[in-house]
Amino acid sequence: MAKMFDVKICGIKTQEEVALVNRYPVDYMGLIFAPSKRQVTLEKGKKLRSMMRKDIKVVGVFVDATYEEIYRAIVECDLDVVQLHGKETNDEVIKIPIEVWKSIPVENKTSLMQIKQYPDCDGILLDTYYKGSTGGTGHSFNHQWVNEYGDIPKKLILAGGLSPDNILSVLENLVPDVLDFNSGLETNLMKDPLKVDMLFNKIKHYEEEMEDE
Ligand SMILES: O=C(O)c1ccccc1N[C@@H]1O[C@H](COP(=O)(O)O)[C@@H](O)[C@H]1O
């Protein structure tokens, strides 16, 4: 059976977290270079990248960084994808020489109209709008708005408060190209082995059920 969606685990910041995530069928790991509780330096990102399983693609997360900062991270940490989480424009997206995902902060149905401002990005990442924060808040939005919006002619990455507790009800409503997990897999800001295991058990059962239907 063809794979229904990819899985990204973001906010990786320690060697222990890389070793944990390497044991699961993960497609992307995310390194946050923006100011955050999960921020890593280029040096740390490079080290963590070298420990990741070779088939896993690495996503660098930035908030209103300069082109030079992004380019340096692409080269030093051998990034596969750049995720832009700030007020970057389509003109900035075009310049980036690798795959780019632009995050859209979703506050209400009309927030989704912003997708049209990014004709040149490869992926649209939908995350929950949260006043005073750029990401990693653990809050979800109403996924029904995405179905009502209609076709999104890009890779669709769904983020915002996804966790082992809500993943099955999320998938009842919406099956994106990539499911993006971050704070929902943490305890005390560290990826929690029990939560990660619970997530992949649920995904496995979901895929088996879909195969039987
Ligand atoms: O996680 C962060 O600290 C962060 C900081 C700045 C920009 C983005 C950040 N994380 C991204 O936010 C979404 C949703 O995360 P969550 O599941 O709600 O915790 C995800 O794409 C992270 O990559």
The ligand as an ORCA input file, in Angstrom:
! r2SCAN-3c Opt
* xyz 0 1
  O       9.104     25.027     18.264
  C       9.523     26.182     18.326
  O      10.056     26.587     19.365
  C       9.397     27.105     17.158
  C       9.926     28.373     17.259
  C       9.856     29.251     16.203
  C       9.244     28.855     15.013
  C       8.709     27.589     14.896
  C       8.759     26.697     15.939
  N       8.206     25.435     15.860
  C       7.352     24.990     14.812
  O       5.996     25.243     15.155
  C       5.170     24.255     14.557
  C       4.128     23.780     15.554
  O       4.681     23.291     16.721
  P       3.780     22.629     17.890
  O       3.453     21.241     17.433
  O       2.544     23.451     18.054
  O       4.652     22.624     19.079
  C       6.094     23.155     14.043
  O       6.190     23.271     12.648
  C       7.439     23.513     14.606
  O       8.399     23.249     13.630
*
